[in-house]
Amino acid sequence: MSRLSRRVLTLALISLLAAVASVTAASARNGSAKDVTLTFWHTMNTQETVTLNDLVKQFEAAHSGIKVDVVSVPFDQRDTKFTAAAQAGQAPDV
């Protein structure tokens, strides 16, 4: 994996962890212990996606109440898809 790919993957995982921390903090404030599903959109290539999916599986195993829905978005469609999803109130968490 190239150095740039590792950096992109690292930034994506940091974003995912930040989203998890936000959800966990909100749940603690609300006193709820519901399972949480986070939607994670990415534009990674096939090799990076395999690595990401492995890391997500490890994360989910360590955090039983959190599921990560990993969605691959074609790079050339990312802006259009995100804009449409955000306008519909259905933007991904990460």
Buried (B, 14 or more C-beta within 10 A) or exposed (E): EEEEBEEBBEEBBEBBEEBBEEBBEEBEEEEEEEEBEBBBBBBBEEEBBEBBBEBBEEBEEEEEEBBBEBEBBEEEEEEEBBEEBEEEEEBBBB
